[in-house]
Amino acid sequence: MAAGAIAFVRAHREPLSHIPTAYFLVSGLLRDDTPEMRAKLLAFLDPVRAILEPSSIGLFAGKIDFSKMDGLDRSIAEGVSISEGDWRNWEAIRRWVQEVQPILAHADGQ
């Protein structure tokens, strides 16, 4: 989990606790979308979930494009034999957005 996300949720916990909140995580690891992989990735959200439990969580496969990575990230990816690819499932993303939109709309009275 990115330290910035944890710091943001910690710093804004009080106002966020009064509105519906959703978290999503995008990872190339979900190219193998199994219950076990989903459980591993959900664990990445544990630090922010301990601060504030969201109304919804979306887990989505991502895209790995070496040409967009800095040298260190690319070296790490190549070192652990991660391959380039685009595993995004736009239909699954759209379904989640449609499910979460009515939940989040309550935040502004819509």
N, C-alpha and C positions, 0 to 999 in steps of 0.2 A: 504494500500500500504506500502510495506516495506520501512523504512527510507533509507536503503542502496540504493535501486533502485532510489529513488528520488534524493539522493545526487549524484549518478553516472550520471544520465541524466543532472542534473544541472551543474556538474563539466565539462561534456564533450559536452555540448549543441552545441558549435560552430562546432567542427569537425563532430558531428552527424548530424547537419543540412545540411551537404553537401553530405550525403550518404543516401540511402534508409534504413529505420529503421522499425522494426516490434516489437510489444509487444505481449506477450501472458500471459494469466492468467489461472491457474489451480485451481479448487476449487471443493471440495466435494459437495458444495451447488448446483452445476449444475447437480446433480443427478436428480433434478427436473428442466429439461431444458425447461423453459418457457420464453416467451418474457419479462415478468416482472423480472424474476431472472437474465436474461442477462443484463437488464437495470441496476439493482442493482449492478451487478459485474462490468459493464463498469464504473460505478461511482468510483470504487476503482482506476481506472486508471486516473481519472481526474487530480490528482496532476502532473503526468508526462506528460499527454497530454497538460496541460497548459504550460509546458516548451517546449515540442517538440511533435508535432502531428506525429504519425507514418504513414508509408505507408500502414500498415496492422495491424489488431488486431485479435488474435485468443483467443477464450474462450473455455475452455475444462473442462469437469468433471474430477475429480481426484480420488484419492484413500485415504482412511483413515484406517490406520493400527496402532492400539493402541500400539502394541509391539515396534514400531519404534519411539514413542513419548516420550518426557521427562515427568516427573511427573506432572509439571504444565500444559502443553498442554493437557495431557490426562485428568486431573481433569476438565479443562475448557470444553473439548469436552463432557465428561460424564455429566457435570453439565448442559449443554444446550441440553442434550439428542441427541447428534450426534451419529449415529451408525457407526460401522465399515463397510467397503465395498469398492468395486472397481468398479467405474462407468466410467472408461476411455473408450473412443470410439476410438480405434486405427485407424479405417478407416477414421473417421473425422479428426484426427490429420494428417494422411498421405495426405488427400485431401488438408488441409490448407498448409502443407509443399510444396506440388506440386504447389499450387497457389502462394505462397509467394516466392518460389525459384527464378523464373525469375525476380521478382521485386528486390530482394536483389542481384542478380547476377550482376546488373548494377553497384554495388559498386566497383567491382574489374575489370570491363571491360570485363567480360565473355559474 
